[in-house]
Amino acid sequence: MTSGDPVQEGLVASFNRPGGNVTGLSIMSVELGAKRLGLLHELIPGALRVAALINPNSSIAESLIREAQTGASTIGWQVEVVYARTKDEVDAAFGRLGHQRIDAVFISADQFFTRRRVQFAALAAHNRVPAIYSYRPFAEVGGLMSYVPNLPDQYRQLGIYTGRILKGQKPADLPVQAPTKFELVINLQTAKSLGLTIPPDVLAIADEVIE
């Protein structure tokens, strides 16, 4: 399972025909950037200044930036890219966002960010910046909302693929699968603390509302 593009990362030749001995699932962290920005737009339609927080050390950093910029352009937003690769840089980045009056922030998919999810949620709350995250655990610790592939379903699919390979099928003949189920988690308590009212149509599509 990979969060990036397995073709770009050189793991497979293509999604439909992986070739070699590698196949599996992609959780489409890059491709979902536009959807996450769209959800932010529904929540804060009057936003003008939006930032994308990116770890420059990530192997998919450039792809994440392009996806964020493309998604933002479709809704008339411009995205300011902010980099952070250490705990101190994360602190500094949120400090700048607060001073620059950024209306919202898109937190890109990154394992370092996920490990520091409590720090992210606390900083977003302290600086009163609405944020959307790339993994569910952020919303569980106080982040405003997350939109992600349904990981339990992904793991089930991974188990099915493992079984098929153990029964003799070649990985080269099994296409890399993209997720088909997604989940939107909204932390209503965080929304209230930020003075935000979640639109009814957004609440209606939420898979879980944390109160």
The 8 nearest C-alpha neighbors of each residue, nearest first, counted from 0:
[[1, 24, 25, 23, 2, 26, 157, 22],
 [2, 0, 25, 3, 26, 24, 5, 4],
 [3, 1, 26, 28, 25, 27, 0, 4],
 [2, 4, 1, 28, 5, 27, 59, 29],
 [3, 5, 7, 6, 8, 2, 25, 27],
 [6, 4, 8, 10, 7, 11, 9, 3],
 [5, 7, 9, 11, 8, 4, 13, 12],
 [8, 6, 4, 9, 5, 10, 3, 11],
 [9, 7, 5, 6, 10, 4, 3, 11],
 [8, 10, 6, 7, 11, 5, 12, 4],
 [9, 11, 5, 8, 6, 21, 12, 7],
 [12, 10, 17, 6, 13, 9, 5, 18],
 [11, 13, 17, 6, 18, 16, 10, 9],
 [14, 12, 17, 16, 11, 15, 6, 18],
 [13, 15, 175, 174, 16, 17, 12, 6],
 [16, 14, 174, 13, 17, 175, 173, 172],
 [15, 17, 13, 18, 14, 174, 171, 172],
 [18, 16, 11, 12, 13, 171, 14, 22],
 [19, 17, 171, 16, 12, 11, 20, 21],
 [20, 18, 171, 21, 17, 170, 11, 12],
 [19, 21, 170, 171, 18, 22, 169, 17],
 [22, 20, 170, 19, 11, 171, 17, 10],
 [23, 21, 170, 175, 17, 173, 174, 171],
 [22, 24, 175, 0, 176, 157, 21, 25],
 [23, 25, 176, 0, 175, 177, 26, 1],
 [24, 26, 1, 177, 27, 0, 2, 176],
 [25, 27, 2, 28, 178, 148, 1, 177],
 [28, 26, 30, 29, 25, 2, 3, 31],
 [29, 27, 2, 31, 30, 26, 3, 108],
 [28, 30, 63, 27, 31, 32, 3, 66],
 [29, 31, 27, 32, 28, 66, 33, 34],
 [32, 30, 34, 33, 29, 28, 27, 35],
 [31, 33, 35, 34, 30, 67, 29, 66],
 [32, 34, 70, 36, 35, 31, 67, 37],
 [35, 33, 37, 31, 36, 32, 38, 70],
 [34, 36, 38, 32, 37, 33, 31, 39],
 [37, 35, 39, 33, 38, 34, 40, 32],
 [36, 38, 34, 40, 35, 39, 33, 41],
 [37, 39, 41, 35, 40, 36, 42, 34],
 [40, 38, 36, 42, 37, 41, 43, 35],
 [39, 41, 44, 37, 43, 38, 42, 36],
 [42, 40, 38, 39, 44, 43, 37, 201],
 [41, 43, 39, 40, 44, 197, 38, 198],
 [42, 44, 40, 45, 46, 41, 39, 103],
 [45, 43, 40, 41, 46, 42, 39, 47],
 [46, 44, 43, 47, 40, 102, 42, 41],
 [47, 45, 102, 43, 44, 48, 103, 49],
 [46, 48, 45, 49, 102, 76, 77, 101],
 [49, 47, 101, 102, 46, 50, 77, 103],
 [48, 50, 103, 78, 104, 102, 101, 79],
 [51, 49, 79, 104, 78, 80, 105, 52],
 [50, 52, 105, 80, 104, 81, 106, 79],
 [51, 53, 81, 106, 82, 107, 80, 105],
 [54, 52, 82, 107, 55, 81, 51, 83],
 [53, 55, 84, 83, 56, 57, 82, 60],
 [56, 54, 57, 60, 53, 82, 84, 83],
 [55, 57, 54, 58, 84, 60, 59, 53],
 [58, 56, 60, 59, 55, 54, 109, 53],
 [57, 59, 60, 56, 61, 8, 55, 3],
 [60, 58, 62, 57, 61, 63, 3, 29],
 [61, 59, 57, 63, 62, 58, 55, 64],
 [60, 62, 64, 63, 59, 65, 58, 55],
 [63, 61, 65, 59, 64, 60, 66, 29],
 [62, 64, 60, 66, 29, 61, 65, 67],
 [63, 65, 61, 67, 62, 66, 68, 60],
 [66, 64, 62, 68, 67, 63, 69, 61],
 [65, 67, 69, 63, 68, 64, 32, 70],
 [68, 66, 64, 70, 65, 69, 32, 71],
 [67, 69, 71, 65, 66, 70, 78, 64],
 [70, 68, 66, 72, 71, 67, 65, 73],
 [71, 69, 33, 67, 73, 68, 72, 66],
 [70, 72, 76, 68, 73, 69, 74, 77],
 [71, 73, 75, 69, 74, 76, 70, 68],
 [74, 72, 71, 70, 75, 69, 76, 33],
 [75, 73, 72, 71, 76, 70, 37, 40],
 [74, 76, 72, 73, 71, 77, 47, 70],
 [77, 75, 71, 72, 74, 78, 47, 49],
 [76, 78, 71, 72, 79, 49, 75, 48],
 [79, 77, 49, 50, 68, 80, 51, 76],
 [78, 80, 50, 51, 49, 81, 77, 48],
 [79, 81, 51, 50, 52, 78, 82, 53],
 [80, 82, 52, 51, 53, 79, 50, 92],
 [83, 81, 53, 54, 52, 55, 80, 84],
 [84, 82, 88, 54, 89, 85, 53, 92],
 [83, 85, 54, 88, 55, 56, 82, 86],
 [86, 84, 88, 87, 83, 89, 111, 54],
 [85, 87, 89, 88, 90, 84, 115, 83],
 [88, 86, 90, 89, 85, 91, 83, 84],
 [87, 89, 83, 91, 85, 90, 86, 92],
 [88, 90, 92, 86, 83, 87, 91, 85],
 [91, 89, 87, 88, 93, 92, 94, 86],
 [90, 92, 88, 94, 89, 93, 87, 95],
 [93, 91, 89, 95, 94, 90, 88, 96],
 [94, 92, 96, 95, 90, 91, 97, 89],
 [93, 95, 91, 97, 92, 96, 90, 98],
 [94, 96, 98, 92, 93, 97, 99, 91],
 [97, 95, 93, 99, 101, 94, 98, 100],
 [96, 98, 94, 126, 100, 95, 99, 93],
 [97, 99, 95, 100, 96, 94, 101, 93],
 [100, 98, 96, 97, 101, 95, 94, 48],
 [101, 99, 97, 98, 96, 102, 48, 95],
 [100, 102, 48, 96, 99, 103, 49, 97],
 [103, 101, 48, 46, 49, 100, 128, 47],
 [104, 102, 129, 49, 128, 130, 101, 50],
 [103, 105, 50, 130, 49, 51, 106, 129],
 [104, 106, 51, 131, 130, 50, 107, 52],
 [107, 105, 132, 52, 51, 131, 104, 133],
 [108, 106, 53, 52, 133, 105, 109, 132],
 [107, 109, 133, 28, 106, 110, 134, 112],
 [108, 110, 112, 111, 107, 113, 54, 57],
 [109, 111, 113, 112, 114, 108, 115, 57],
 [112, 110, 114, 113, 109, 115, 84, 54],
 [113, 111, 115, 109, 110, 114, 116, 108],
 [114, 112, 110, 116, 115, 111, 109, 137],
 [113, 115, 111, 112, 116, 110, 117, 109],
 [114, 116, 112, 113, 118, 117, 119, 111],
 [115, 117, 113, 119, 118, 137, 114, 112],
 [118, 116, 120, 119, 115, 121, 140, 137],
 [117, 119, 121, 116, 115, 120, 122, 90],
 [120, 118, 116, 122, 117, 121, 123, 115],
 [119, 121, 142, 117, 123, 141, 122, 118],
 [122, 120, 124, 118, 119, 123, 125, 117],
 [123, 121, 125, 119, 124, 120, 126, 118],
 [122, 124, 128, 120, 126, 121, 125, 127],
 [123, 125, 127, 121, 122, 126, 120, 128],
 [126, 124, 122, 127, 123, 121, 128, 120],
 [125, 127, 123, 97, 124, 128, 122, 93],
 [128, 126, 124, 125, 123, 193, 129, 97],
 [127, 129, 123, 126, 103, 130, 124, 102],
 [130, 128, 103, 104, 143, 127, 123, 131],
 [131, 129, 104, 103, 105, 143, 128, 132],
 [132, 130, 144, 105, 145, 106, 143, 104],
 [131, 133, 145, 106, 134, 144, 137, 130],
 [132, 134, 108, 145, 147, 107, 146, 106],
 [135, 133, 136, 132, 147, 145, 137, 146],
 [134, 136, 137, 145, 138, 139, 147, 184],
 [137, 135, 139, 138, 134, 140, 116, 113],
 [138, 136, 142, 139, 135, 116, 140, 134],
 [139, 137, 142, 141, 144, 140, 136, 135],
 [138, 140, 136, 137, 141, 135, 142, 186],
 [141, 139, 138, 137, 142, 117, 136, 120],
 [140, 142, 138, 120, 139, 189, 143, 137],
 [141, 143, 138, 120, 137, 144, 140, 186],
 [144, 142, 186, 189, 138, 130, 185, 190],
 [145, 143, 185, 131, 138, 184, 142, 186],
 [144, 146, 132, 184, 131, 135, 183, 133],
 [145, 147, 183, 182, 133, 35, 184, 132],
 [148, 146, 182, 181, 134, 133, 149, 145],
 [147, 149, 181, 150, 180, 182, 178, 26],
 [148, 150, 181, 180, 152, 151, 182, 147],
 [149, 151, 153, 152, 148, 154, 147, 181],
 [152, 150, 154, 153, 149, 155, 156, 148],
 [153, 151, 155, 150, 154, 149, 156, 180],
 [154, 152, 150, 156, 151, 155, 157, 149],
 [153, 155, 157, 151, 156, 152, 150, 158],
 [156, 154, 152, 158, 157, 153, 151, 159],
 [155, 157, 159, 153, 158, 154, 152, 160],
 [156, 158, 154, 160, 155, 159, 153, 161],
 [157, 159, 161, 155, 156, 160, 154, 162],
 [158, 160, 156, 162, 157, 161, 163, 155],
 [161, 159, 163, 157, 162, 158, 164, 156],
 [162, 160, 158, 164, 159, 163, 165, 157],
 [163, 161, 165, 159, 160, 164, 166, 158],
 [162, 164, 160, 166, 165, 161, 168, 159],
 [165, 163, 168, 167, 161, 166, 162, 169],
 [164, 166, 162, 167, 163, 161, 168, 160],
 [167, 165, 163, 164, 168, 162, 161, 169],
 [168, 166, 164, 165, 169, 163, 162, 170],
 [167, 169, 164, 163, 166, 170, 165, 172],
 [168, 170, 171, 172, 164, 167, 173, 20],
 [171, 169, 173, 20, 172, 22, 21, 168],
 [170, 172, 18, 17, 169, 19, 173, 20],
 [171, 173, 170, 169, 174, 16, 17, 168],
 [174, 172, 170, 171, 22, 175, 169, 16],
 [175, 173, 15, 14, 16, 176, 17, 172],
 [174, 176, 14, 23, 24, 22, 15, 173],
 [177, 175, 24, 174, 25, 23, 178, 14],
 [176, 178, 25, 24, 26, 179, 175, 27],
 [179, 177, 180, 26, 148, 176, 153, 25],
 [178, 180, 177, 181, 148, 149, 152, 153],
 [181, 179, 149, 178, 148, 182, 152, 153],
 [182, 180, 148, 149, 147, 179, 183, 146],
 [183, 181, 206, 147, 146, 149, 148, 184],
 [182, 184, 146, 205, 206, 145, 185, 207],
 [185, 183, 207, 145, 144, 208, 205, 206],
 [186, 184, 144, 208, 187, 143, 209, 207],
 [185, 187, 209, 143, 189, 188, 208, 144],
 [186, 188, 190, 210, 189, 209, 185, 191],
 [187, 189, 191, 190, 210, 186, 192, 209],
 [190, 188, 192, 187, 191, 186, 143, 141],
 [189, 191, 187, 195, 193, 188, 192, 143],
 [192, 190, 194, 188, 193, 189, 195, 187],
 [191, 193, 189, 194, 190, 188, 195, 124],
 [194, 192, 190, 191, 195, 127, 189, 129],
 [193, 195, 191, 192, 190, 196, 189, 127],
 [196, 194, 190, 193, 191, 197, 192, 42],
 [195, 197, 198, 194, 190, 191, 42, 187],
 [196, 198, 42, 195, 199, 202, 201, 190],
 [199, 197, 201, 200, 196, 202, 42, 41],
 [200, 198, 202, 201, 203, 197, 204, 196],
 [199, 201, 203, 202, 198, 204, 197, 205],
 [202, 200, 203, 198, 199, 204, 205, 197],
 [203, 201, 199, 205, 200, 204, 198, 197],
 [202, 204, 200, 201, 205, 199, 206, 198],
 [203, 205, 201, 202, 206, 200, 183, 199],
 [204, 206, 183, 202, 207, 203, 184, 201],
 [207, 205, 183, 182, 184, 204, 208, 185],
 [208, 206, 184, 205, 209, 185, 183, 182],
 [207, 209, 185, 186, 184, 210, 187, 205],
 [210, 208, 186, 187, 185, 207, 188, 184],
 [209, 187, 188, 208, 186, 189, 185, 207]]
